[in-house]
Amino acid sequence: MAKRAAARKKSSGKKKSTGARRASRPSRLSAAATLVRGAAAGAVVAIAQRLPWARNENDPIVLLETDHRRFEALLKEGEETTGRAVKRRTQLLETLTATLNVHELIEEQVLYPALKPHAQARDIVLEGYQEHHVADLVVKELHALARDDERWGAKFKVLKESIEHHLQEEEGQMFRIARAVLSRDELNDLGVRMKKLKTELEA
């Protein structure tokens, strides 16, 4: 009898131990699944944050800043070319000119008129118009120069510095003023109009 009782206790202990191990498996699987889901969610957020319209697809400031990043990339690439890269310089200049024209029209027909009536923005808007004009003149001169002309690289650098200064002023001052003086609905309306105009100009 004593031997049977001892055997039952031993068997019961094994079952409890096995049950505990089985119980721990789901919890470990759950923890692993949670970690995977967390990592996946983090990856999705990281990717979304890099998309132009992640915050608000009708945010006019996001649209313009997306263009700015493209300008910076094109300008950097153009500055690094040499007189031997005639074909590449031509392609870059054509792309930059087309992108710049669309961007300037969007600002001059949508953003600037919305900001100009506000006293805080008037001066920076007027400067914006003039900086567009200066950039257009330099672009025109670049088109007139042979791509392997020794002056082309120097003139392109002047264009790069002029545009970069313009971008810094817009992002450092104009866009902050826009968010301060325009309501969310007004900004949303500007974004809708900008997207529509951009689509029409690029068609």
ROROMAR-503068 format. One line per field, with one value per residue (C-alpha): x, y, z; residue in one letter; residue number from 1. Coordinates in pm, 1 decimal. Layout:
% ROROMAR-503068
east [X;...];
north [Y;...];
up [Z;...];
residuo [A;...];
num [NUM;...];
//
This chain:
% ROROMAR-503068
east [0.0;276.9;454.6;136.6;80.5;437.5;397.3;77.8;251.8;542.5;305.6;104.8;424.2;523.3;180.3;198.7;548.0;437.2;131.2;344.7;574.6;274.5;126.0;452.4;462.7;160.2;289.8;627.7;457.4;237.9;539.7;721.0;416.3;389.0;752.6;706.3;393.2;572.9;869.9;640.5;439.1;759.1;877.5;547.5;561.5;923.0;833.8;521.3;717.4;939.1;644.8;561.6;197.6;237.1;117.4;-155.9;-198.0;-334.6;-72.3;70.7;387.8;464.2;413.4;651.3;913.5;902.9;988.0;1267.9;1433.1;1420.3;1583.9;1862.1;1933.9;1936.4;2154.7;2404.3;2427.5;2467.0;2743.2;2940.9;2940.6;3232.8;3258.2;3287.2;2934.8;2761.7;2465.4;2412.5;2431.1;2170.9;1935.8;1979.2;1917.5;1601.0;1467.7;1556.9;1399.5;1071.2;1049.4;1139.8;879.7;599.8;710.6;732.3;387.6;233.8;381.7;306.2;-51.9;-157.6;65.5;200.3;-140.0;-279.7;4.5;63.5;-237.2;-86.9;156.4;393.6;435.7;434.1;809.8;914.1;657.3;787.5;1140.4;1016.0;890.3;1226.6;1426.6;1221.6;1302.3;1675.7;1675.1;1488.8;1750.1;2040.5;1861.4;1808.7;2179.7;2273.6;2060.4;2240.4;2587.4;2755.6;2755.9;3133.1;3191.8;3420.4;3168.4;2882.6;2994.4;3053.0;2713.9;2541.3;2701.6;2561.4;2216.3;2258.0;2350.8;2063.5;1802.1;1935.2;1912.0;1553.4;1461.4;1612.6;1415.4;1090.5;1132.7;1286.9;1042.5;768.2;625.5;622.5;429.7;188.9;109.3;63.4;-165.1;-366.5;-622.2;-611.7;-902.5;-729.5;-408.0;-604.6;-772.0;-433.4;-304.6;-598.0;-549.9;-174.7;-216.8;-470.7;-249.4;58.9;-123.5;-241.4;103.9;278.1;23.3];
north [0.0;239.6;167.7;238.5;567.1;672.8;581.1;787.5;1092.2;1054.1;1021.4;1322.0;1527.7;1441.1;1543.9;1876.6;1937.1;1849.2;2070.0;2360.9;2320.5;2310.4;2617.2;2805.2;2738.4;2951.2;3237.7;3220.7;3206.3;3499.8;3699.4;3618.9;3714.3;4041.2;4118.7;4040.9;4252.8;4536.3;4517.4;4506.2;4800.5;4994.7;4921.1;5036.6;5360.7;5421.5;5373.7;5588.2;5871.9;5882.8;5917.1;6269.2;6256.0;6060.8;6339.4;6489.2;6422.5;6774.9;6954.5;7221.5;7258.6;6887.5;6903.8;7198.6;7050.0;6728.4;6935.4;7102.6;6770.6;6684.4;7016.3;6951.9;6611.9;6747.5;7044.2;6825.1;6590.1;6877.4;7038.9;6714.3;6682.6;6783.5;6921.7;6566.2;6481.1;6677.3;6442.6;6412.9;6789.9;6837.3;6581.7;6729.2;7083.4;6981.8;6794.5;7077.4;7338.1;7146.7;7075.8;7432.9;7581.0;7372.5;7448.3;7822.1;7834.6;7644.4;7889.1;8202.0;8105.3;7939.9;7992.9;8344.6;8508.3;8342.3;8474.0;8820.8;8988.9;8898.1;9163.6;8906.7;8736.0;9025.2;9092.2;8727.7;8669.4;8963.5;8827.5;8490.0;8633.2;8801.3;8492.2;8293.8;8557.0;8539.3;8159.4;8171.7;8408.5;8184.2;7876.3;8054.9;8142.6;7781.0;7661.4;7908.6;7784.1;7478.2;7204.8;7169.3;7544.3;7617.1;7873.5;7622.4;7460.4;7796.1;7927.9;7609.2;7652.9;8007.8;7865.1;7599.9;7855.9;8085.6;7809.3;7667.5;8012.9;8039.9;7698.7;7786.6;8111.0;7938.5;7651.9;7865.1;8154.6;8150.7;7807.0;7876.7;8196.8;8006.8;7760.5;8047.6;8274.9;8018.9;7786.5;7411.1;7432.9;7707.7;7504.1;7197.9;7398.6;7525.6;7169.2;7050.8;7335.4;7276.7;6906.7;6983.7;7248.4;7028.3;6742.8;6973.8;7125.2;6788.9;6626.8];
up [0.0;97.4;-233.9;-432.2;-248.7;-318.3;-685.3;-709.1;-557.0;-796.2;-1093.5;-974.3;-944.9;-1300.7;-1432.8;-1251.2;-1386.4;-1739.1;-1703.8;-1587.0;-1887.3;-2118.4;-1952.4;-1998.1;-2371.7;-2465.4;-2251.3;-2424.7;-2764.4;-2667.9;-2557.7;-2881.4;-3086.7;-2897.4;-2972.1;-3340.8;-3360.4;-3183.7;-3420.6;-3723.6;-3598.0;-3537.1;-3889.7;-4036.0;-3838.9;-3942.8;-4310.0;-4281.9;-4126.2;-4434.9;-4674.2;-4797.5;-4691.7;-4366.1;-4139.7;-4356.3;-4724.5;-4780.4;-4574.6;-4810.2;-4605.1;-4635.4;-5011.7;-5047.9;-4815.4;-5018.9;-5326.6;-5130.6;-5052.7;-5423.4;-5513.4;-5265.5;-5418.2;-5774.9;-5682.4;-5500.1;-5796.0;-6041.4;-5837.9;-5842.1;-6223.2;-6445.0;-6797.3;-6928.7;-6807.7;-7082.7;-7117.4;-6741.8;-6694.4;-6965.5;-6807.4;-6461.3;-6582.9;-6766.4;-6462.4;-6226.6;-6454.9;-6488.1;-6115.0;-6023.7;-6260.8;-6110.3;-5755.2;-5817.0;-5978.0;-5687.3;-5438.5;-5641.1;-5726.2;-5401.8;-5096.9;-5146.1;-5215.6;-4902.3;-4686.6;-4832.6;-4660.5;-4321.4;-4198.8;-4046.3;-4382.2;-4629.6;-4641.9;-4664.9;-4940.7;-5144.1;-5102.7;-5219.3;-5547.9;-5609.6;-5520.2;-5771.4;-6034.5;-5962.5;-5982.0;-6314.1;-6459.4;-6359.2;-6495.0;-6826.8;-6842.1;-6767.9;-7058.8;-7285.7;-7186.1;-7333.3;-7071.1;-7095.2;-7065.7;-6769.3;-6643.3;-6625.2;-6300.3;-6132.1;-6242.4;-6125.6;-5784.8;-5768.0;-5848.6;-5579.6;-5314.6;-5417.0;-5403.1;-5076.1;-4918.9;-5043.4;-4899.8;-4563.5;-4545.1;-4633.8;-4389.2;-4115.6;-4132.3;-4395.4;-4319.5;-3945.1;-4009.5;-4234.5;-3956.7;-3712.8;-3918.1;-4115.4;-3961.7;-4009.6;-4254.6;-4451.7;-4470.5;-4576.7;-4853.8;-4973.5;-4981.2;-5190.9;-5437.1;-5455.1;-5529.3;-5801.3;-5963.5;-5937.4;-6108.9;-6388.1;-6443.5;-6450.5;-6684.3];
residuo [M;A;K;R;A;A;A;R;K;K;S;S;G;K;K;K;S;T;G;A;R;R;A;S;R;P;S;R;L;S;A;A;A;T;L;V;R;G;A;A;A;G;A;V;V;A;I;A;Q;R;L;P;W;A;R;N;E;N;D;P;I;V;L;L;E;T;D;H;R;R;F;E;A;L;L;K;E;G;E;E;T;T;G;R;A;V;K;R;R;T;Q;L;L;E;T;L;T;A;T;L;N;V;H;E;L;I;E;E;Q;V;L;Y;P;A;L;K;P;H;A;Q;A;R;D;I;V;L;E;G;Y;Q;E;H;H;V;A;D;L;V;V;K;E;L;H;A;L;A;R;D;D;E;R;W;G;A;K;F;K;V;L;K;E;S;I;E;H;H;L;Q;E;E;E;G;Q;M;F;R;I;A;R;A;V;L;S;R;D;E;L;N;D;L;G;V;R;M;K;K;L;K;T;E;L;E;A];
num [1;2;3;4;5;6;7;8;9;10;11;12;13;14;15;16;17;18;19;20;21;22;23;24;25;26;27;28;29;30;31;32;33;34;35;36;37;38;39;40;41;42;43;44;45;46;47;48;49;50;51;52;53;54;55;56;57;58;59;60;61;62;63;64;65;66;67;68;69;70;71;72;73;74;75;76;77;78;79;80;81;82;83;84;85;86;87;88;89;90;91;92;93;94;95;96;97;98;99;100;101;102;103;104;105;106;107;108;109;110;111;112;113;114;115;116;117;118;119;120;121;122;123;124;125;126;127;128;129;130;131;132;133;134;135;136;137;138;139;140;141;142;143;144;145;146;147;148;149;150;151;152;153;154;155;156;157;158;159;160;161;162;163;164;165;166;167;168;169;170;171;172;173;174;175;176;177;178;179;180;181;182;183;184;185;186;187;188;189;190;191;192;193;194;195;196;197;198;199;200;201;202;203];
//
